[in-house]
Amino acid sequence: MNNIIDTLSQRIGERIRTERETRGWSQSELAERAGVSRAMIHKIERGDSSPTATLLGRLSGAFGLSMSTLIARAEMQEGKLLRFNDQPVWRDPQSHYLRRHVSPRSDLPLDLVQVELPAGSDIPMPASAYAFARQLIWVQSGELVFVEGEARHQMQTGDCLELGPPNECHFINESDSPCVYLVVRLNNAAP
């Protein structure tokens, strides 16, 4: 599985370069729009570094894409059936958060993403990562604390939350066990 994850990280880097070049942006311009260093973008595009979840959120927001769309463009082929073994899996190199894109790439304006959040994790996401979609978070197992701006939602297995307007967010697992949740994302605006 590590080879699959490494391959996806490399493809994400290539996709970031493609998205940047399609817009006619330099690495410096993307860095400024995303609020990250030019050196980091250079490393990611070359495959020398794997982006963290937070960094992917910033980059996808700068492109006007969801993180799900950016990853789907990097890996997935069109089709109605996406088998479990073909679902893109990405691991955050910093927190070891594991993200699996469950839904097939199609013309439906919907993405399903399963996340396994390790115990003790705190994953911040910028508001720009939520600018083009409405989302639900459905906890499959464990406990999740979701902080959305000033609101703090303590969620248990089976709980489902509709996110509000784009806001700075944190996905937090304060427990001693992994938390698995599903993100249901309805894309409002196609890039």
DACORJO-V78008 format. One record per backbone hydrogen bond with DSSP energy under -1.0 kcal/mol. NH is the residue of the N-H (numbers start at 0). CO is the residue of the C=O. Records with the same first field share a line. If there is no record, write none. Layout:
NH = CO  CO
//
This chain:
4 = 0
5 = 1
6 = 2
7 = 3
8 = 4
9 = 5
10 = 6
11 = 7
12 = 8
13 = 9
14 = 10
15 = 11
16 = 12
17 = 13
18 = 14
19 = 15
20 = 16
21 = 17
22 = 18
23 = 20
24 = 19
29 = 25
30 = 26
31 = 27
32 = 28
33 = 29
34 = 30
35 = 30
40 = 36
41 = 37
42 = 38
43 = 39
44 = 40
45 = 41
47 = 42
48 = 42
55 = 51
56 = 52
57 = 53
58 = 54
59 = 55
60 = 56
61 = 57
62 = 58
64 = 59
69 = 65
70 = 66
71 = 67
72 = 68
73 = 69
74 = 70
75 = 71
78 = 104
85 = 82
86 = 83
89 = 98
91 = 96
95 = 91
97 = 115
98 = 89
99 = 113
100 = 87
101 = 111
102 = 111
109 = 107
110 = 184
112 = 182
113 = 99
114 = 180
115 = 97
116 = 178
119 = 172
120 = 117
122 = 170
124 = 168
128 = 125
129 = 126
132 = 129
133 = 185
135 = 183
136 = 160
137 = 181
138 = 158
139 = 179
140 = 179
143 = 154
144 = 171
145 = 152
146 = 169
147 = 150
148 = 167
150 = 147
152 = 145
154 = 143
157 = 138
158 = 155
160 = 136
162 = 134
168 = 124
169 = 146
170 = 122
171 = 144
172 = 120
178 = 116
179 = 140
180 = 114
181 = 137
182 = 112
183 = 135
184 = 110
185 = 133
186 = 108
187 = 131
188 = 131
//
